[in-house]
Amino acid sequence: MKILLLEDSVIVAKLLASLLRSRGFDVIEAVSVAQAMEHLIDADIAILDYQLPDGNGLEVAKELRRRKPSAYLILLTARGHSISEREARRAGIDQYMEKPIEPETILAIVEMHSKQVAA
C-alpha cells in the first residue's frame, strides 16, 4: 500500500514517514502541491497538509479523487485555518484532523483503512 505524504514541515514529515515505513508502508514524501501532483496515481492513501507554500492540500485531494476515486484522503490542518470540516468533506476528504496530532493516531487510521482494503 502506497501512501502519499504531503507535508511542508520537515520534522513532521520525517517523523510520520519513519513511523509508517516501520509498519511496512511505502511512503512517497512531497513538500509542495506541485511535487505531490507528480505522484497521484501511485497513492492508495494520501495524508495532506492543508496550508502549503504553493497552494493547499484540497487541490491535491480534488485531483487525486478524480484520478483515483478509491484513494483514502486525510487532511491535516492547523487550528484557525479557514477550512471547515464540511468544506473538506465536500472536496472528497475522508478524514479531517486538526493539528497537533499524535502520529500514532494517523498510524491507526492508516492501518485500519489498509486492513479494510485488504479484506
KOLKOL-486189 format. One record per residue: x, y, z of N, C-alpha, C in turn; residue in three letters. Coordinates in pm, 1 decimal, decimal comma, always signed. Example, Ala and Ser with C-alpha at 12.3 -4.5 7.8 and 13.67 -1.06 7.14 Angstrom:
+----------+----------+----------+----------+----------+----------+----------+----------+----------+--------+
:     n.px :     n.py :     n.pz :    ca.px :    ca.py :    ca.pz :     c.px :     c.py :     c.pz : residu :
+----------+----------+----------+----------+----------+----------+----------+----------+----------+--------+
:  +1319,0 :   -569,0 :   +780,0 :  +1230,0 :   -450,0 :   +780,0 :  +1320,0 :   -330,0 :   +780,0 :    ALA :
:  +1285,0 :   -225,0 :   +708,0 :  +1367,0 :   -106,0 :   +714,0 :  +1290,0 :     +3,0 :   +787,0 :    SER :
+----------+----------+----------+----------+----------+----------+----------+----------+----------+--------+
This chain:
+----------+----------+----------+----------+----------+----------+----------+----------+----------+--------+
:     n.px :     n.py :     n.pz :    ca.px :    ca.py :    ca.pz :     c.px :     c.py :     c.pz : residu :
+----------+----------+----------+----------+----------+----------+----------+----------+----------+--------+
:    +85,1 :   -117,1 :     +0,0 :     +0,0 :     +0,0 :     +0,0 :    +89,4 :   +123,0 :     +0,0 :    MET :
:    +64,2 :   +214,5 :    -94,0 :   +145,3 :   +335,5 :   -105,7 :    +74,2 :   +454,8 :    -43,8 :    LYS :
:   +151,8 :   +531,3 :    +31,4 :    +98,5 :   +649,2 :    +98,2 :   +169,8 :   +772,6 :    +46,2 :    ILE :
:    +92,5 :   +868,5 :     -0,3 :   +146,0 :   +998,9 :    -37,8 :   +138,7 :  +1087,0 :    +86,0 :    LEU :
:   +252,5 :  +1136,3 :   +130,7 :   +259,9 :  +1222,0 :   +248,4 :   +299,8 :  +1361,6 :   +202,2 :    LEU :
:   +204,8 :  +1453,4 :   +204,7 :   +228,4 :  +1591,8 :   +164,5 :   +233,2 :  +1678,5 :   +288,9 :    LEU :
:   +353,4 :  +1716,3 :   +326,9 :   +373,6 :  +1794,3 :   +449,7 :   +497,4 :  +1881,2 :   +429,7 :    GLU :
:   +484,4 :  +2011,6 :   +451,1 :   +598,5 :  +2100,7 :   +430,4 :   +686,3 :  +2116,5 :   +554,1 :    ASP :
:   +642,5 :  +2067,9 :   +667,7 :   +727,0 :  +2068,6 :   +787,0 :   +816,3 :  +1944,9 :   +781,7 :    SER :
:   +945,3 :  +1967,0 :   +765,0 :  +1039,3 :  +1855,9 :   +750,8 :  +1035,9 :  +1763,9 :   +872,8 :    VAL :
:  +1027,8 :  +1821,6 :   +990,0 :  +1026,1 :  +1741,5 :  +1113,5 :   +903,5 :  +1650,9 :  +1118,8 :    ILE :
:   +786,6 :  +1707,8 :  +1091,6 :   +662,0 :  +1629,3 :  +1093,5 :   +665,7 :  +1522,3 :   +984,9 :    VAL :
:   +710,1 :  +1559,6 :   +865,0 :   +714,8 :  +1465,1 :   +753,3 :   +807,3 :  +1347,3 :   +784,0 :    ALA :
:   +925,8 :  +1375,8 :   +835,6 :  +1021,7 :  +1268,0 :   +865,2 :   +969,1 :  +1175,3 :   +975,7 :    LYS :
:   +907,2 :  +1233,7 :  +1076,3 :   +850,7 :  +1153,6 :  +1185,5 :   +741,6 :  +1060,3 :  +1133,4 :    LEU :
:   +645,0 :  +1117,1 :  +1059,0 :   +535,4 :  +1034,6 :  +1006,7 :   +586,0 :   +930,1 :   +907,5 :    LEU :
:   +674,1 :   +972,1 :   +817,3 :   +725,9 :   +879,0 :   +716,9 :   +799,7 :   +763,1 :   +784,1 :    ALA :
:   +880,5 :   +793,4 :   +882,9 :   +955,4 :   +689,9 :   +953,9 :   +861,3 :   +592,6 :  +1024,6 :    SER :
:   +761,3 :   +645,0 :  +1091,1 :   +664,5 :   +561,5 :  +1161,7 :   +588,9 :   +470,9 :  +1064,3 :    LEU :
:   +543,3 :   +527,5 :   +953,8 :   +468,2 :   +449,1 :   +855,4 :   +556,8 :   +342,6 :   +789,7 :    LEU :
:   +678,9 :   +380,5 :   +757,0 :   +770,7 :   +283,0 :   +696,2 :   +803,4 :   +169,7 :   +793,4 :    ARG :
:   +811,5 :   +201,9 :   +923,2 :   +841,3 :    +97,9 :  +1022,0 :   +730,8 :     -6,5 :  +1028,9 :    SER :
:   +613,1 :    +28,6 :   +980,6 :   +499,5 :    -65,2 :   +977,4 :   +480,4 :   -127,0 :   +839,1 :    ARG :
:   +576,1 :   -104,6 :   +749,7 :   +573,1 :   -171,4 :   +620,1 :   +507,3 :    -95,0 :   +507,2 :    GLY :
:   +470,6 :    +28,7 :   +530,1 :   +407,7 :   +106,6 :   +424,1 :   +513,0 :   +171,1 :   +334,4 :    PHE :
:   +480,2 :   +182,6 :   +207,7 :   +564,1 :   +250,8 :   +109,3 :   +521,1 :   +397,7 :   +109,1 :    ASP :
:   +609,0 :   +487,7 :   +150,6 :   +573,4 :   +629,3 :   +165,9 :   +641,7 :   +713,5 :    +59,7 :    VAL :
:   +561,9 :   +792,8 :     -8,9 :   +610,5 :   +890,0 :   -106,2 :   +598,6 :  +1026,3 :    -39,4 :    ILE :
:   +711,3 :  +1092,1 :    -17,3 :   +710,1 :  +1221,3 :    +50,4 :   +708,8 :  +1335,5 :    -50,8 :    GLU :
:   +626,5 :  +1436,4 :    -21,3 :   +620,0 :  +1557,4 :   -103,4 :   +612,1 :  +1677,6 :    -10,6 :    ALA :
:   +675,6 :  +1788,0 :    -50,9 :   +674,3 :  +1908,9 :    +31,6 :   +596,5 :  +2022,2 :    -32,9 :    VAL :
:   +541,9 :  +1997,3 :   -151,9 :   +466,3 :  +2101,0 :   -222,1 :   +352,1 :  +2037,5 :   -301,7 :    SER :
:   +255,4 :  +2120,0 :   -337,4 :   +143,9 :  +2072,9 :   -421,2 :   +198,6 :  +2020,8 :   -553,2 :    VAL :
:   +289,9 :  +2095,0 :   -613,6 :   +346,2 :  +2054,6 :   -742,8 :   +413,4 :  +1918,2 :   -734,2 :    ALA :
:   +488,9 :  +1896,0 :   -630,5 :   +557,3 :  +1767,8 :   -612,8 :   +456,1 :  +1655,3 :   -589,2 :    GLN :
:   +353,7 :  +1681,5 :   -511,4 :   +251,2 :  +1579,7 :   -483,8 :   +176,1 :  +1540,2 :   -610,1 :    ALA :
:   +148,9 :  +1637,1 :   -696,2 :    +74,0 :  +1610,5 :   -819,4 :   +145,5 :  +1509,4 :   -908,8 :    MET :
:   +278,0 :  +1500,1 :   -895,8 :   +355,7 :  +1405,9 :   -976,9 :   +334,1 :  +1261,0 :   -933,6 :    GLU :
:   +279,2 :  +1239,7 :   -814,7 :   +268,5 :  +1103,4 :   -759,2 :   +125,4 :  +1060,0 :   -730,4 :    HIS :
:    +28,3 :  +1127,9 :   -784,8 :   -111,1 :  +1098,4 :   -750,5 :   -152,2 :   +956,1 :   -783,9 :    LEU :
:   -120,3 :   +910,9 :   -901,5 :   -169,4 :   +780,7 :   -946,0 :   -111,5 :   +667,0 :   -861,6 :    ILE :
:     +1,1 :   +693,5 :   -793,4 :    +65,0 :   +591,0 :   -711,6 :     -0,2 :   +574,2 :   -574,6 :    ASP :
:    -76,1 :   +673,2 :   -529,9 :   -122,5 :   +677,1 :   -391,3 :   -250,5 :   +597,1 :   -367,7 :    ALA :
:   -245,8 :   +512,0 :   -265,1 :   -365,7 :   +444,0 :   -217,2 :   -426,3 :   +522,7 :   -101,2 :    ASP :
:   -339,0 :   +589,4 :    -27,2 :   -377,8 :   +675,0 :    +84,6 :   -297,7 :   +803,9 :    +70,2 :    ILE :
:   -360,7 :   +917,2 :    +98,7 :   -289,3 :  +1044,7 :    +96,9 :   -310,1 :  +1115,8 :   +229,6 :    ALA :
:   -200,5 :  +1158,5 :   +288,6 :   -202,9 :  +1240,5 :   +409,6 :   -159,8 :  +1378,8 :   +364,7 :    ILE :
:   -253,3 :  +1473,1 :   +367,4 :   -232,6 :  +1602,3 :   +304,0 :   -238,5 :  +1716,7 :   +404,4 :    LEU :
:   -131,4 :  +1791,7 :   +410,8 :   -131,8 :  +1914,8 :   +488,9 :   -219,6 :  +2014,4 :   +413,4 :    ASP :
:   -291,2 :  +2097,3 :   +486,3 :   -377,3 :  +2195,3 :   +419,1 :   -296,7 :  +2312,9 :   +364,9 :    TYR :
:   -222,8 :  +2379,5 :   +449,5 :   -152,9 :  +2501,9 :   +411,6 :    -11,6 :  +2469,8 :   +363,1 :    GLN :
:    +15,2 :  +2502,2 :   +236,0 :   +145,3 :  +2475,5 :   +176,1 :   +195,4 :  +2599,9 :   +103,4 :    LEU :
:   +324,2 :  +2607,6 :    +77,7 :   +379,2 :  +2727,9 :    +13,7 :   +320,6 :  +2757,4 :   -124,7 :    PRO :
:   +284,0 :  +2652,8 :   -198,5 :   +235,4 :  +2674,2 :   -335,1 :    +87,8 :  +2638,5 :   -353,2 :    ASP :
:    +11,3 :  +2637,2 :   -247,2 :   -131,0 :  +2607,5 :   -258,0 :   -180,0 :  +2539,7 :   -131,2 :    GLY :
:   -277,2 :  +2447,7 :   -148,9 :   -326,0 :  +2375,2 :    -32,1 :   -359,6 :  +2231,2 :    -66,6 :    ASN :
:   -370,7 :  +2151,4 :    +36,3 :   -394,8 :  +2009,6 :    +19,9 :   -525,4 :  +1973,9 :    -47,7 :    GLY :
:   -622,9 :  +2065,6 :    -44,4 :   -750,1 :  +2035,3 :   -110,7 :   -734,5 :  +2028,3 :   -262,2 :    LEU :
:   -642,1 :  +2105,3 :   -316,8 :   -615,1 :  +2098,0 :   -461,2 :   -570,1 :  +1957,0 :   -497,5 :    GLU :
:   -481,6 :  +1902,9 :   -416,6 :   -431,4 :  +1767,2 :   -439,2 :   -543,6 :  +1666,1 :   -418,2 :    VAL :
:   -622,8 :  +1685,6 :   -314,2 :   -733,4 :  +1593,6 :   -284,7 :   -832,2 :  +1585,5 :   -400,9 :    ALA :
:   -869,8 :  +1699,7 :   -453,5 :   -967,3 :  +1701,5 :   -564,2 :   -913,7 :  +1628,8 :   -687,0 :    LYS :
:   -787,6 :  +1652,7 :   -717,5 :   -728,8 :  +1587,3 :   -835,0 :   -708,2 :  +1438,0 :   -810,5 :    GLU :
:   -666,9 :  +1402,2 :   -691,5 :   -649,7 :  +1260,4 :   -659,3 :   -784,3 :  +1187,9 :   -661,2 :    LEU :
:   -887,2 :  +1249,7 :   -607,5 :  -1021,2 :  +1190,5 :   -608,2 :  -1068,0 :  +1167,9 :   -752,5 :    ARG :
:  -1035,4 :  +1262,7 :   -841,1 :  -1074,0 :  +1249,9 :   -982,5 :   -998,5 :  +1134,8 :  -1049,9 :    ARG :
:   -868,6 :  +1125,4 :  -1023,5 :   -785,3 :  +1025,4 :  -1090,2 :   -795,4 :   +886,6 :  -1027,8 :    ARG :
:   -812,4 :   +882,3 :   -897,3 :   -814,3 :   +753,5 :   -826,9 :   -921,1 :   +759,7 :   -717,0 :    LYS :
:  -1046,4 :   +740,3 :   -753,7 :  -1157,2 :   +755,7 :   -658,2 :  -1148,7 :   +668,4 :   -533,7 :    PRO :
:  -1076,5 :   +558,1 :   -541,7 :  -1068,9 :   +467,1 :   -427,1 :   -967,5 :   +510,9 :   -321,4 :    SER :
:   -887,5 :   +610,7 :   -350,0 :   -784,9 :   +655,1 :   -254,1 :   -851,7 :   +708,6 :   -127,3 :    ALA :
:   -788,1 :   +685,1 :    -13,8 :   -836,7 :   +733,6 :   +115,1 :   -761,5 :   +862,0 :   +147,0 :    TYR :
:   -833,6 :   +970,2 :   +173,0 :   -774,1 :  +1102,5 :   +187,4 :   -787,7 :  +1156,8 :   +329,1 :    LEU :
:   -673,8 :  +1193,4 :   +386,4 :   -666,9 :  +1250,9 :   +520,9 :   -614,1 :  +1392,8 :   +508,2 :    ILE :
:   -685,4 :  +1490,0 :   +563,1 :   -641,4 :  +1629,3 :   +560,1 :   -599,0 :  +1672,6 :   +699,1 :    LEU :
:   -479,0 :  +1727,7 :   +708,4 :   -426,9 :  +1781,8 :   +833,7 :   -430,6 :  +1934,1 :   +825,2 :    LEU :
:   -488,3 :  +1998,0 :   +922,6 :   -495,2 :  +2143,6 :   +920,2 :   -465,0 :  +2200,5 :  +1058,5 :    THR :
:   -401,0 :  +2315,4 :  +1057,6 :   -373,5 :  +2384,3 :  +1183,8 :   -501,0 :  +2452,8 :  +1230,6 :    ALA :
:   -517,7 :  +2461,6 :  +1360,2 :   -634,9 :  +2531,5 :  +1413,2 :   -634,2 :  +2674,9 :  +1364,3 :    ARG :
:   -751,4 :  +2724,1 :  +1333,2 :   -762,0 :  +2862,3 :  +1290,5 :   -758,2 :  +2882,0 :  +1140,2 :    GLY :
:   -727,2 :  +2776,6 :  +1063,2 :   -731,6 :  +2792,5 :   +918,2 :   -876,1 :  +2803,8 :   +873,0 :    HIS :
:   -893,5 :  +2861,5 :   +758,3 :  -1028,5 :  +2894,2 :   +712,9 :  -1106,3 :  +2776,4 :   +654,8 :    SER :
:  -1050,8 :  +2657,2 :   +655,3 :  -1121,4 :  +2541,4 :   +600,5 :  -1200,8 :  +2471,6 :   +711,0 :    ILE :
:  -1325,1 :  +2443,2 :   +682,6 :  -1407,7 :  +2372,1 :   +779,5 :  -1411,8 :  +2223,8 :   +742,5 :    SER :
:  -1451,9 :  +2143,3 :   +837,6 :  -1463,6 :  +2000,2 :   +810,2 :  -1565,3 :  +1975,4 :   +699,1 :    GLU :
:  -1672,4 :  +2051,8 :   +697,9 :  -1774,7 :  +2036,1 :   +593,8 :  -1716,1 :  +2063,8 :   +454,6 :    ARG :
:  -1638,6 :  +2170,9 :   +443,6 :  -1574,6 :  +2203,2 :   +315,8 :  -1478,7 :  +2091,7 :   +273,5 :    GLU :
:  -1405,3 :  +2040,8 :   +368,8 :  -1310,4 :  +1933,7 :   +340,0 :  -1383,7 :  +1809,3 :   +289,3 :    ALA :
:  -1492,3 :  +1774,5 :   +352,3 :  -1570,6 :  +1656,6 :   +308,5 :  -1626,0 :  +1675,7 :   +167,4 :    ARG :
:  -1670,3 :  +1797,6 :   +138,3 :  -1720,8 :  +1825,7 :     +2,1 :  -1610,7 :  +1810,0 :   -102,8 :    ARG :
:  -1487,9 :  +1833,0 :    -62,0 :  -1373,7 :  +1818,9 :   -153,5 :  -1327,1 :  +1673,5 :   -165,9 :    ALA :
:  -1390,5 :  +1583,0 :    -91,9 :  -1356,9 :  +1441,9 :   -102,2 :  -1270,4 :  +1387,7 :     +9,3 :    GLY :
:  -1247,3 :  +1467,8 :   +112,5 :  -1164,9 :  +1424,0 :   +224,8 :  -1241,5 :  +1320,6 :   +307,8 :    ILE :
:  -1175,2 :  +1209,8 :   +338,6 :  -1237,1 :  +1105,3 :   +420,8 :  -1217,2 :  +1129,8 :   +570,1 :    ASP :
:  -1101,5 :  +1184,4 :   +606,1 :  -1068,9 :  +1207,1 :   +746,9 :  -1008,5 :  +1346,0 :   +761,1 :    GLN :
:  -1068,3 :  +1427,2 :   +848,0 :  -1024,8 :  +1564,8 :   +872,9 :   -966,2 :  +1569,9 :  +1013,4 :    TYR :
:   -842,2 :  +1621,0 :  +1026,1 :   -776,1 :  +1622,4 :  +1156,1 :   -709,3 :  +1757,3 :  +1179,6 :    MET :
:   -730,6 :  +1813,4 :  +1298,8 :   -664,6 :  +1938,2 :  +1335,0 :   -534,4 :  +1908,7 :  +1406,8 :    GLU :
:   -430,5 :  +1984,8 :  +1371,0 :   -301,0 :  +1973,6 :  +1438,8 :   -309,4 :  +2043,0 :  +1573,0 :    LYS :
:   -231,9 :  +2004,7 :  +1668,1 :   -133,2 :  +1896,2 :  +1661,7 :   -201,0 :  +1759,5 :  +1671,5 :    PRO :
:   -139,1 :  +1664,2 :  +1608,8 :   -194,7 :  +1529,2 :  +1604,8 :    -88,3 :  +1431,7 :  +1653,9 :    ILE :
:   -131,1 :  +1330,7 :  +1721,8 :    -39,3 :  +1226,2 :  +1764,4 :    -10,2 :  +1137,2 :  +1642,8 :    GLU :
:   +116,2 :  +1114,4 :  +1610,8 :   +149,0 :  +1028,4 :  +1496,7 :    +83,6 :   +891,2 :  +1505,3 :    PRO :
:    +69,7 :   +837,8 :  +1626,7 :     +7,3 :   +706,6 :  +1643,1 :   -139,4 :   +706,7 :  +1599,7 :    GLU :
:   -204,9 :   +822,3 :  +1610,5 :   -344,2 :   +834,0 :  +1565,6 :   -352,0 :   +818,3 :  +1414,3 :    THR :
:   -261,4 :   +884,9 :  +1344,1 :   -258,8 :   +872,1 :  +1198,3 :   -224,9 :   +728,5 :  +1159,5 :    ILE :
:   -127,0 :   +670,5 :  +1228,0 :    -89,9 :   +532,4 :  +1200,3 :   -209,2 :   +439,4 :  +1218,7 :    LEU :
:   -285,8 :   +456,8 :  +1324,5 :   -403,3 :   +372,5 :  +1349,3 :   -505,4 :   +386,0 :  +1236,7 :    ALA :
:   -528,4 :   +507,9 :  +1189,7 :   -623,5 :   +530,4 :  +1080,1 :   -574,7 :   +462,7 :   +952,5 :    ILE :
:   -447,2 :   +478,8 :   +921,8 :   -389,4 :   +417,8 :   +801,6 :   -397,1 :   +265,5 :   +809,9 :    VAL :
:   -360,3 :   +209,7 :   +924,3 :   -365,4 :    +64,0 :   +939,4 :   -507,5 :    +10,9 :   +928,7 :    GLU :
:   -603,1 :    +81,6 :   +988,0 :   -742,1 :    +39,0 :   +980,0 :   -790,3 :    +41,0 :   +835,1 :    MET :
:   -758,6 :   +147,4 :   +764,5 :   -802,2 :   +155,3 :   +624,9 :   -734,6 :    +46,9 :   +539,1 :    HIS :
:   -606,4 :    +23,9 :   +560,2 :   -536,6 :    -76,2 :   +479,5 :   -592,4 :   -216,5 :   +504,3 :    SER :
:   -635,9 :   -244,8 :   +626,7 :   -698,1 :   -374,5 :   +656,2 :   -833,4 :   -387,9 :   +587,7 :    LYS :
:   -908,8 :   -278,2 :   +581,3 :  -1039,3 :   -280,1 :   +514,4 :  -1021,6 :   -304,7 :   +364,7 :    GLN :
:   -919,1 :   -244,5 :   +305,3 :   -893,1 :   -262,7 :   +163,1 :   -849,5 :   -405,8 :   +134,5 :    VAL :
:   -768,5 :   -462,4 :   +222,9 :   -717,9 :   -598,8 :   +205,6 :   -826,6 :   -704,6 :   +221,8 :    ALA :
:   -931,2 :   -672,3 :   +299,0 :  -1035,9 :   -770,0 :   +327,4 :  -1126,1 :   -797,5 :   +209,4 :    ALA :
+----------+----------+----------+----------+----------+----------+----------+----------+----------+--------+
